[in-house]
Amino acid sequence: MTICRKDVAMKIADYLHHHITLVELVDWAESMMMEADFEDQDFETLRDIISRLGLADVKAFGMTWEDSEGFLSRLGYHTHIIVAENSGMVGAES
């Protein structure tokens, strides 16, 4: 399996959207480090980011929002946040 920028960006996005857990992200990254090939043109970037994702569950390393944003930027993507009121909460506070 060959990993490209989009694969890594989509996996980070899945994590940020809560479609996968941190444990699942770390497991995926560890598997990719052992089993996958990285696109030649982005080898160093992909290897660096995936290896860092593989350590995201270690307290000393962790993964912040800024880390995620930086990884996505290095992969050629940008982040866009939308904050919306939870409609179920309207009128719940009195």
C-alpha positions in Angstrom: 0.0 0.0 0.0 1.3 3.4 -1.0 0.4 6.3 1.3 0.0 9.8 -0.1 -0.6 13.3 1.4 -4.4 12.9 1.0 -4.5 9.6 2.9 -2.8 11.2 5.9 -4.8 14.4 5.7 -8.1 12.5 5.6 -7.1 10.3 8.6 -6.3 13.5 10.6 -9.6 15.0 9.5 -11.4 11.8 10.6 -9.8 12.2 14.0 -10.7 15.9 14.3 -14.3 15.2 13.3 -14.4 12.4 16.0 -15.0 9.7 13.4 -12.0 7.8 14.9 -10.5 7.9 18.3 -6.9 8.8 19.2 -6.2 5.2 19.8 -7.4 4.3 16.3 -5.3 7.2 14.8 -2.2 6.0 16.6 -2.8 2.3 15.6 -3.2 3.4 12.0 0.0 5.4 12.1 1.9 2.6 13.7 0.7 0.2 11.0 1.6 2.5 8.2 5.1 3.0 9.6 5.6 -0.8 9.5 3.7 -1.8 6.4 3.1 1.0 4.0 5.3 2.7 1.4 5.2 6.5 1.2 5.0 8.4 -2.1 8.6 9.2 -3.1 8.0 12.9 -3.7 6.7 13.4 -0.2 8.6 10.7 1.6 10.2 12.8 4.4 7.1 14.8 5.1 4.8 11.7 5.2 7.3 9.8 7.3 7.7 12.6 9.8 4.0 13.3 10.2 3.0 9.6 10.5 5.8 8.8 13.0 4.6 11.8 15.1 1.0 10.5 14.9 2.2 7.2 16.1 3.4 8.9 19.3 0.2 11.0 19.9 -1.0 8.8 22.7 2.3 9.2 24.7 1.8 11.8 27.4 5.2 13.4 26.7 4.3 14.0 23.1 0.5 14.2 22.8 -1.1 16.0 19.9 -2.5 19.5 20.1 -4.9 21.4 17.8 -1.8 23.4 16.6 0.0 20.1 15.8 -2.9 18.9 13.7 -3.2 22.3 12.0 0.6 22.2 11.3 0.5 18.6 9.9 -2.4 19.5 7.6 -0.6 22.6 6.4 2.6 20.6 5.6 0.4 18.2 3.6 -1.1 21.1 1.6 -4.4 21.5 3.4 -5.8 24.2 5.6 -8.3 24.0 8.5 -11.6 25.8 8.7 -13.6 25.8 11.9 -17.3 26.4 12.2 -18.8 27.0 15.6 -22.6 26.6 15.8 -25.0 26.7 18.6 -26.4 23.4 19.6 -30.1 23.7 18.8 -31.0 21.3 21.6 -29.5 23.7 24.1 -31.5 26.8 23.1 -33.9 27.6 25.9 -32.5 24.9 28.1 -30.8 27.5 30.3 -33.1 29.8 32.3 
